[in-house]
Every structure is written in C-alpha cells, then in structure tokens.
Amino acid sequence: MAIMTNAALAAYNAALKQMNVPGIEPREAAGPSFSELLQQATDQAIEAGKKSDTLSLAATAGTADVAEVVTAVAAAELTVQTVTAVRDRVVAAYQEILRMPI
C-alpha cells in the first residue's frame, strides 16, 4: 500500500509541476513539513533540557554562573510547558476527529 501511495504522490507532484498553477507549490518548494517542524521542536526541547541539566550539575560543583543556570532552567521549564500545551491540543484535535460522524 505504501508503494502505491508514493507512486501516486510522485505522479501528483509531476502533474503539479507541469500545470504551473499560481499559489500552489510542489512539496519540494513548500518548505518544511509539519512532521519536520515537530522534529525540530522536539530536538530543541531535548537540547534545552540537556543544557539545563549540564548547567545544574556544574552549579552544584560550583563552576557555573548562577544567572546562566537560572536562565537555562527557566528556558527548559518554558519548553516543557510549550510541549505540554501542544500535546494537549493534539489530543483535543484527535478526540474531536473521533467524534465526527462518518
């Protein structure tokens, strides 16, 4: 089934390139996809957490600036809040789709 989907998508993109419809871009020119944006956001969240952990450990050893530690921890906290909010919205959207009549 995946092979047929990929072939259909390739055919659609080829037809779209030939049509040159203004306002409609082929997938390659449209920029990052939703999944790519989510992956980037996830990677940034993980990096913020790692930085916060590293600076917190350095602070306990007495080798880090307290202002840097507080800033990193606040950034990690904001990241967690953002990820939680996005997750809640995705779950709400999924539940709304499940409630749609067929």
N, C-alpha and C positions, 0 to 999 in steps of 0.2 A: 504494500500500500504506500509506503514512503517513497519508493522509486517512482510510482505514478504521480504522486504529489509533486515531487521535484521536477519531473518532466513537464507537468502542467504549469508549474511556476516559471520554468525556463521559457516555455512557449509564450506564456503571458508577457513576460518581460521583453521577449524578442518582438512581439506584436506591438507592445507599447513603444518601443524604440522606433519602430517604423512609422507609427502614427504621428509622432511629434505633437501630442496634444498639449497646449499650454496649461501650466498649472499642475500637470501630472508628471512626476519624475519617476524614472526607473528605480528600483530598490537600491541599486549601487550608488546612485547620486542623492538619495534621500537623507543621508546621514545615519547616525547610529540607530539601531532598532531598540524597541522597548526592553528586550532582554539584555542587550548590550549596555543600556543605561542602568538597568538594575545590577548588572555585574559590576560596573564601575562604582556604583554607590556602595555595593557590598564590600568591594576591595578597599574603598576609602574608609568605611566604618571599621573594618578589621585593622587597617593601618592606624587609625586614631586610637583604637583600643590598645594596640601594641605599644604605641608611643607613650600613652598614659601609664601603662604597666612598667615600661622601662624607666620612665622618669620617676615613678613612685618608688621603685626599687632603689634608684640612685639617691632619692631623697632620704630613704631610710638608712642608707650608707653614709649620708652626709655630704654627697658630692654633687648634688643638683641644686639649682636655684629654686627657691620656694615659689616664686612667681611663675616660673615655667611649669612646675608641677601642677599648680592650681589651674593654669590655663589649659594644660593638656587634659586634666581630669574633667574640667568643665566642657571641653570640646567632645570628649568621649561620652559624657552624660547627654549632651545635646544630640549626638549621633544616635545613641540608644533610644532617646525619645522620638527622634525622627523615624528610625526603623520601626519602632512600635506603632507609630501613627500610620505609617504606610501599610504595615501588616494588617492593622485594624480595618483600613479602608479596603484592602484587597479581600479580606474575609467578608466584609459587608457587601461588596460587589458580587462576590461568589454566592452569598446567600440570596441576594436579590435575583440573580440569574436562576437559582434553583426554584424560586417562587414564580417564575414566569410560566404562563400556561403554554402548553405545546400545541 
